Structure formats: C-alpha cells, structure tokens
Amino acid sequence: MTRVLLDVPHEVAGHCGSGSLRDLLAWAGLSYGRKPLSEPLAFALAGGLAFQYLRREDDTPPIYLVGRTGEMELEGCRRLGIDVAVRRTDDPGEGWRFVTDELDAGRPVMINADILELPYLRVQLSNTRHSLLVVGYDDDEGVAYLVDNDRADLQEVALPALDRARSTAGFPDPPRYATYPMRFPDRLPALLDVARSACADAVRHLDLGRGLFPEGTLDGVVVDATGTAGVRTFADDLAGWGEVLGADELATSLRALRVFIEKAGTGTGMFRRLQADGLREAGERTGDEALLAAAGAWRLAADAWSALASATGDGVAAAAAAADELPGLEARALEATRVAAEGRTADGG
C-alpha cells in the first residue's frame, strides 16, 4: 500500500483559485523576489476579474453574484508559462488516478470539489468549482491530504467523502473529477509584460461582459447582467427587489448579497480588493505608474462593494443607495486598467 505526503507551503487565502495558485508557485520556487508570490499578485496576474449578476426564479437564494471568470486559473497558469491541462471523467477510478499519478510523481495537484461535500467546511450552499490542492494520500488509512484556502492546517479527508465532493451534481455543474496537472517553468516571464497582459484580459472580460456562466447555461434566469455595463443593471434591479421578491426572499437575498461580496471566497470587496492589492504590488515592483493608478481605482471600487455589503443590514433602500455608487467607480477602474494594459500613463503618455 502507498502513503505519499508532499511538503507544500500553504497559507490561508482570500480566494480558492488565487490561493491554490500561490501555494503551487511557492512549492515550485517561482516568484518575483526573494519571498513567495503573494496571493493578490497571483490573482491580478491571472487576469480573471469580471462581473456577473443573476436573478433566477424558483431558486434559494434567487440571486447570484460573482466577480471572476470560470477560466481564471487556466488563464493565469498559461500567462505565467505554466503548462496546464484539465482532465475530467465520470469514472471514479480514473478520476482518482488523475490525482495519484501526479502525487506519485512528487507533484501536488489542483482539483475542483463541491464545498457542500467537504466535511471540514461548514457551508449551506453548493459550489462545485471550489479549487484546492491534494498534497498526499494514504491507502491504508483510506484518506487524502488536502490544503484549502479556507483552512490553515492540513486537512485529512476520507476518500469516499472526497469522491462525493468531486462527483456531485451540485451547483453550478458537476465537477466530473476535474483535475489540473501542471508543469512549471524554470522562471516566470517578465512581470511588467505579464501584468499588462493580465490587465488586457480583465478589460476584455469587463468590456465584453464575460462572467462565470455563459448566457443560457442556467435555467430560470430572469436577469443576467455581465461586465461593467451589467453593474448598472444590477444596481437598478436591486432597487426593485422589494417589488419583485417576497418578504422571505428579500431577506434571504440581502443576506446572500453580503455573503457573495465579502464572505464567499472573494477576498472581500467582490474580488476587487485582491485586484487592487495585486496591481499595487506589480506597480511598486516595476515602477509602472499606470498599474498603480489602476490599483487605486480598484481600491475605491472594492471599498464601495464592501459598503454595499454593510448596507444590506439596513434594508433594501440603503443597499440600493450604496449600489448606485458602483457603476461610475467600476467604469473609472475599467478605464484605468485599459490605460495600464496599453502601457500608457493616465495623461496619455
């Protein structure tokens, strides 16, 4: 029988995807300085910032809010020169071999799992796109060893429980044993080039309205708002919740809105705080003023999203008033990011 346990540097992170990527880069010894790459910088360089708001019929809660794309981890890896693949299957044995092949070769591996089925997490909502790392397993004990952004310590999980989390039919779609084997380069590409490329992708997502779910993916959708333009749609729709939602739905939606902005692995501020901190670090390391300006703009947006989260406790009118500040701030942050992507300064130089 086999026992493997790899030594992978791990820290609690604000978001599962950027936290997993940061841990993997630390394990591979790749960074832009003496210290391991920070999570905010890993997030910003992934270029996955986005916006999507959904209101759905016959769902609890009837709203969903997310601030990143579904391909963020893949796009981030490829931008950093990491060779990455996605393997999926409906066969449990094959799905487990995807993992053990990597571990037996001495490599930790990222997977997707449903948070609702992970026994060490206490959550009430399904999310099948949660990213985490498997760093070992023990055949005799029938367990896998995991590191997760939400927990500081190594997690020991029974293999049947992990199998359920990797094969569930939960929201938004079955993970189908999704596994991401990676091969790392000897060194990372030039930081300024990577940061500008990541900004260009974020601009594209926000301009074109790319979200986590392509249009038509989910049933019962009443409102599907994406991109920077969709922030205005979201704010306007929120102002009308009192008229279209019942009292219980309204209370549930306001509570869920705060969770989606601050608590659901967003790093607080609807992912905008991670983006701001990462761009600030990139700007400081490269001396690029445009990156620093974009960081400041996203910091203002992040603070406004957090203000909205706080306002949900005062009712829908207060929340709507707070949300009304967002479209302008998001538009200014988008333009600052466009300038940074093009290597210009704010005055056009």
VOZA-186700 format. One record per residue (C-alpha): z, y, x. Coordinates in steps of 0.001 Angstrom, whole numbers, padded with zeros to 6 digits, always signed. Example, Ala and Ser with C-alpha at 12.3 -4.5 7.8 and 13.67 -1.06 7.14 Angstrom:
# VOZA-186700
+007800-004500+012300;+007140-001060+013670;
***
This chain:
# VOZA-186700
+000000+000000+000000;-000568+003589+001091;+001552+006719+001445;-000033+009997+002517;+001706+013375+002635;-000071+016262+004338;+001634+019335+005726;+000114+022208+003741;+001594+025743+003977;+002454+026841+000456;+003775+029977-001212;+004354+030896-004834;+001330+032866-006045;+000447+035127-008934;-002637+033140-009917;-003524+029469-009585;-007060+029892-008215;-006326+032508-005579;-003052+030809-004698;-004774+027480-004116;-007498+029135-002042;-004904+030986+000029;-002982+027739+000699;-006142+025911+001719;-007193+028693+004098;-003722+028656+005649;-003972+024887+006125;-007395+025324+007749;-006058+028054+010038;-008534+030654+008770;-007593+034306+008342;-008477+037862+009322;-005490+038320+011575;-002520+036537+013013;-000869+035983+009662;-002287+033688+006949;-004624+035328+004471;-002721+036959+001613;-003275+035871-001970;-004517+039315-003139;-007103+039377-000375;-008187+035839-001272;-008576+036950-004900;-010522+040113-004120;-012849+038320-001702;-013602+035683-004333;-015319+038391-006388;-014337+036830-009701;-012956+039853-011543;-014236+040004-015119;-013162+040676-018713;-013357+038679-021927;-011594+039084-025255;-011923+036561-028065;-010620+036618-031619;-011041+033297-033376;-010472+032005-036889;-008011+029185-037560;-006515+029296-034072;-002946+029879-032916;-002769+032436-031500;-006027+033814-032918;-006723+035830-029758;-007532+035032-026140;-007782+037422-023202;-008861+036678-019631;-009801+038768-016601;-011732+036420-014313;-014838+034254-014320;-014839+030489-014610;-016571+030038-011246;-014280+032237-009181;-013002+029508-006858;-016501+028212-006147;-017928+031674-005572;-015039+032602-003301;-015453+029476-001192;-019160+029976-000739;-018723+033632+000186;-016223+032646+002867;-018510+029994+004311;-016631+027045+002827;-018829+024109+001836;-017559+023107-001613;-018668+020674-004292;-017471+019876-007814;-017063+016269-008788;-016457+015201-012375;-016330+011859-014125;-014989+010184-017244;-013857+007125-015291;-010132+007233-014326;-010581+005047-011262;-013423+007125-009927;-011521+010320-010694;-008559+009136-008623;-010837+008025-005772;-012232+011563-005639;-008703+012607-004638;-007674+009733-002391;-010917+009858-000400;-010003+013383+000672;-006321+012682+001291;-007029+009529+003285;-009307+011618+005496;-006468+014080+006094;-007695+016833+003768;-005764+018373+000841;-007898+018767-002262;-008048+021164-005191;-008216+019779-008725;-008133+021067-012303;-005443+019909-014698;-004058+020871-018105;-000799+022802-017719;+000410+021367-021014;+000481+017877-019479;+002115+018744-016147;+005749+017640-016504;+007228+020273-014183;+005767+023180-016181;+007377+024330-019416;+004485+025781-021394;+003346+025608-025003;-000354+026362-024641;-003084+024172-023213;-005165+025358-020252;-007369+022702-018701;-008725+024993-015973;-005494+025285-014034;-006164+024901-010294;-003685+023190-007977;-003649+021131-004802;-002957+017437-004305;-001441+017030-000857;-000369+013373-000938;+000350+010209-002859;+002439+007041-002695;+001026+003817-004111;+004368+002010-004044;+006170+004736-005937;+003187+005473-008191;+003347+009219-007596;+001206+012098-006384;+002476+015108-004452;+001254+018481-005695;+001611+022144-004779;+001219+024626-007619;+001163+028412-007594;+003976+028500-010159;+006463+026450-008127;+007790+026979-004600;+008613+023339-003949;+006505+020225-003583;+006086+018526-006971;+006288+014745-007317;+004351+013638-010414;+003911+010119-011770;+000290+009013-011559;-000023+008322-015330;+001137+011878-016073;-001324+013334-013587;-004079+011205-015088;-003331+012620-018560;-003400+016164-017206;-006800+015533-015581;-008395+013780-018573;-007018+015667-021581;-009222+017058-024333;-007275+020322-024325;-008367+023981-024380;-010902+025170-023473;-012691+021965-022407;-011911+018565-020875;-011393+018821-017097;-013008+015395-016604;-011095+014776-013379;-012598+017906-011787;-012119+017707-008008;-013251+020194-005362;-013731+018665-001900;-014131+021362+000739;-015308+021573+004336;-014131+024620+006245;-015996+026669+008876;-014653+027356+012346;-014255+031038+011492;-014610+033339+008495;-017550+035740+008076;-017077+039432+008862;-014514+040920+006485;-016431+044067+005568;-019543+042075+004663;-017508+039649+002551;-015610+042452+000800;-018785+044333-000096;-020417+041162-001365;-017353+040381-003480;-017398+043903-004918;-021068+043469-005800;-020278+040288-007705;-017376+041915-009562;-019698+044767-010559;-022285+042283-011776;-019729+040406-013885;-018431+043602-015463;-021872+045141-015980;-023461+042035-017488;-020417+041007-019469;-019712+037715-017761;-016436+036101-018826;-014689+032777-018627;-016648+031259-021524;-020394+031687-022106;-021318+033021-025537;-021399+030256-028149;-019129+027905-026191;-016238+028043-028671;-016219+027633-032456;-014859+030086-034992;-015328+033196-032861;-015120+036449-034830;-015130+038825-031851;-016410+038043-028344;-016218+041086-026087;-017047+040908-022384;-017434+043186-019401;-016467+046821-019070;-018136+047657-022379;-016073+044926-024005;-012813+046675-023119;-013706+049353-025677;-014439+046667-028271;-011096+045049-027512;-009194+048325-027881;-010915+049094-031195;-010315+045588-032529;-006644+045693-031525;-006221+048894-033541;-007328+046965-036645;-005182+043859-036201;-002796+044980-038907;-005621+044850-041441;-007256+041538-040442;-004249+039448-039368;-001387+038229-041497;+002162+039218-040588;+002883+035987-038718;-000495+036075-036953;+000074+039686-035958;+003487+038964-034455;+002120+035909-032623;-000867+037850-031336;+001228+040705-029958;+003464+038246-028123;+000420+036375-026828;-001212+039598-025679;+001734+040328-023399;+001568+036782-022004;-002174+036961-021367;-001798+040249-019484;+001365+039651-017482;+002523+036052-017577;-000442+033682-017781;-001091+033438-014061;-002756+036837-013823;-000667+038254-011012;+000356+040867-013653;-001902+043652-014892;-004693+041403-016145;-005698+040325-012591;-006326+043985-011777;-003223+044223-009578;-004406+041337-007402;-007799+043028-007150;-006255+046367-006210;-003943+044916-003571;-006704+042792-002081;-009189+045658-001834;-006491+047869-000329;-005831+045279+002360;-009553+044906+003038;-009910+048670+003264;-006973+049025+005624;-008226+046246+007884;-011780+047612+008053;-011126+051334+007748;-013544+051480+004794;-012680+054439+002558;-014743+053204-000373;-012738+049974-000547;-009528+051999-000517;-010827+054232-003311;-011756+051195-005407;-008297+049747-004758;-006693+052918-006081;-008850+052864-009203;-007963+049258-009971;-004276+050016-009398;-004455+052631-012168;-006168+050123-014438;-003562+047457-013618;-000730+049855-014457;-002393+050681-017775;-002746+046997-018655;+000936+046482-017847;+001795+049492-020014;-000099+047840-022868;+001854+044630-022350;+005114+046564-022581;+003941+048436-025687;+003373+045210-027632;+007119+045060-028262;+006878+048317-030242;+004242+047127-032686;+000502+047266-033133;+000214+051054-033344;+001949+051523-029999;-000136+048765-028453;-003357+050300-029770;-002428+053708-028353;-001793+052155-024951;-005048+050168-025106;-007021+053335-025828;-006442+054418-022217;-008113+051313-020810;-011866+051826-021344;-012007+055029-019297;-009903+053614-016470;-011945+050417-016360;-015198+052397-016266;-013960+054523-013363;-012763+051453-011487;-016137+049801-012032;-017966+052805-010598;-015644+052944-007578;-016298+049258-006981;-020039+049860-007221;-019742+052526-004523;-017756+050130-002330;-020306+047364-002825;-023114+049634-001694;-021226+050773+001391;-021183+054358+000215;-018351+056869+000064;-017223+058417-003203;-019168+061624-002387;-022393+059667-001924;-022375+059446+001876;
***
